[in-house]
Amino acid sequence: MASEVFWLSTPKFYFMIKSKIEWCEYSHNFWHGCKKLGIECKACYMFRNKKKFEQDGSVVYRLSDATFYKPLYIREKSLIFTCSYSDFFLDRADDWRKDAWDVIRRTPWHTWLILTKRPERIIQCLPPDWGDGWDNVWLGVSVGIQESFHRAYTLSEIPARVRFISAEPLLEELDFLLQRNGKSLLDSFQWVILGGESGDEAGPYKYRLSKLEWYERAISDIKQFKNVRIFVKQLGCHLRKELELKDLFGGNMAEWPEHLRIREYPEY
């Protein structure tokens, strides 16, 4: 990967707003819109937020150049999550991904976190000079139910600087001690994010059940792997209500039981 740095002057409209997502500093979208995949997507915040503005979350479109190229103007070293309002490897975005990779290539001072539910498409969508992975890109998969660990197995075979699992929404107790051919799955990962579901009190985007024991089991499993860091993002709306937490999504770590207050990062 080329290591050239492209400093550009910064017009006011190119400033990015800090993300409210606890595990990144900025979230940046090259495009909006997605297609739901399975039960984990049922209460998807993107579709929920789009509906509030009378928009259709299934409509996929590229954002304006003023938005698309914003990261080129952010000079501070930052953790950037993309795409929070879509999926970076969505097939409907194939025509725009080359330009997105170019932005990522031209910003080696940023660390880009790419999270997908479509890891089977990663290989065909990587840039030609990917090699063993770009130093400034982490690849992750969403795993909210046990059945979805196939995504992690697929990602485990793809070269990357850092591989991670986002167990959000955490919808059931997960077994992270999976093995295949005598090798533990987590030996191929460096980071696991745990998070409860956000959503409405009723209707099509109602949040689902969550239990503290699911987090405790996951943390206990993951701690057996010295190479893996843990980040508990939020406890979600169900536990927020059950535990009478003040934070809307149960994301204030100070309100949690002390043994769940873990927010670690892999080295970067």
TADACOR-V979351 format. One record per residue. RES is the residue in one letter. SS is DSSP state (@ for helix, = for strand, . for the rest). Layout:
res=RES ss=SS
res=RES ss=SS
//
This chain:
res=M ss=.
res=A ss=.
res=S ss=.
res=E ss=.
res=V ss==
res=F ss=.
res=W ss=.
res=L ss=.
res=S ss=.
res=T ss=.
res=P ss=.
res=K ss=@
res=F ss=@
res=Y ss=@
res=F ss=.
res=M ss=.
res=I ss=.
res=K ss=.
res=S ss=.
res=K ss=.
res=I ss=.
res=E ss=.
res=W ss=.
res=C ss=.
res=E ss=.
res=Y ss==
res=S ss==
res=H ss=.
res=N ss=.
res=F ss=.
res=W ss==
res=H ss==
res=G ss=.
res=C ss=.
res=K ss=.
res=K ss=.
res=L ss=.
res=G ss=.
res=I ss=@
res=E ss=@
res=C ss=@
res=K ss=.
res=A ss=.
res=C ss=.
res=Y ss=@
res=M ss=@
res=F ss=@
res=R ss=@
res=N ss=@
res=K ss=@
res=K ss=@
res=K ss=@
res=F ss=.
res=E ss=.
res=Q ss=.
res=D ss=.
res=G ss=.
res=S ss=.
res=V ss=.
res=V ss=.
res=Y ss==
res=R ss==
res=L ss=.
res=S ss=.
res=D ss=@
res=A ss=@
res=T ss=@
res=F ss=@
res=Y ss=.
res=K ss=@
res=P ss=@
res=L ss=@
res=Y ss=@
res=I ss=.
res=R ss=.
res=E ss=.
res=K ss=.
res=S ss=.
res=L ss==
res=I ss==
res=F ss==
res=T ss==
res=C ss=.
res=S ss=.
res=Y ss=.
res=S ss=.
res=D ss=.
res=F ss=.
res=F ss=.
res=L ss=.
res=D ss=@
res=R ss=@
res=A ss=@
res=D ss=@
res=D ss=@
res=W ss=@
res=R ss=@
res=K ss=@
res=D ss=@
res=A ss=@
res=W ss=@
res=D ss=@
res=V ss=@
res=I ss=@
res=R ss=@
res=R ss=.
res=T ss==
res=P ss=.
res=W ss=.
res=H ss=.
res=T ss==
res=W ss==
res=L ss==
res=I ss==
res=L ss==
res=T ss==
res=K ss=.
res=R ss=.
res=P ss=@
res=E ss=@
res=R ss=@
res=I ss=@
res=I ss=@
res=Q ss=@
res=C ss=@
res=L ss=.
res=P ss=.
res=P ss=.
res=D ss=.
res=W ss=.
res=G ss=.
res=D ss=.
res=G ss=.
res=W ss=.
res=D ss=.
res=N ss=.
res=V ss==
res=W ss==
res=L ss==
res=G ss==
res=V ss==
res=S ss==
res=V ss=.
res=G ss=.
res=I ss=.
res=Q ss=@
res=E ss=@
res=S ss=@
res=F ss=@
res=H ss=@
res=R ss=@
res=A ss=@
res=Y ss=@
res=T ss=@
res=L ss=@
res=S ss=@
res=E ss=.
res=I ss=.
res=P ss=.
res=A ss=.
res=R ss=.
res=V ss==
res=R ss==
res=F ss==
res=I ss==
res=S ss==
res=A ss==
res=E ss=.
res=P ss=.
res=L ss=.
res=L ss=.
res=E ss=.
res=E ss=.
res=L ss=.
res=D ss=.
res=F ss=.
res=L ss=.
res=L ss=.
res=Q ss==
res=R ss==
res=N ss=.
res=G ss=.
res=K ss==
res=S ss==
res=L ss=@
res=L ss=@
res=D ss=@
res=S ss=@
res=F ss=.
res=Q ss=.
res=W ss==
res=V ss==
res=I ss==
res=L ss==
res=G ss==
res=G ss=.
res=E ss=.
res=S ss=.
res=G ss=.
res=D ss==
res=E ss=.
res=A ss=.
res=G ss=.
res=P ss=.
res=Y ss=.
res=K ss==
res=Y ss=.
res=R ss=.
res=L ss=.
res=S ss=.
res=K ss=.
res=L ss=@
res=E ss=@
res=W ss=@
res=Y ss=@
res=E ss=@
res=R ss=@
res=A ss=@
res=I ss=@
res=S ss=@
res=D ss=@
res=I ss=@
res=K ss=.
res=Q ss=.
res=F ss=.
res=K ss=.
res=N ss=.
res=V ss=.
res=R ss==
res=I ss==
res=F ss==
res=V ss==
res=K ss==
res=Q ss==
res=L ss=.
res=G ss=@
res=C ss=@
res=H ss=@
res=L ss=@
res=R ss=@
res=K ss=@
res=E ss=@
res=L ss=.
res=E ss=.
res=L ss=.
res=K ss=.
res=D ss=.
res=L ss=.
res=F ss=.
res=G ss=.
res=G ss=.
res=N ss=.
res=M ss=@
res=A ss=@
res=E ss=@
res=W ss=.
res=P ss=.
res=E ss=@
res=H ss=@
res=L ss=@
res=R ss=.
res=I ss=.
res=R ss==
res=E ss=.
res=Y ss=.
res=P ss=.
res=E ss=.
res=Y ss=.
//
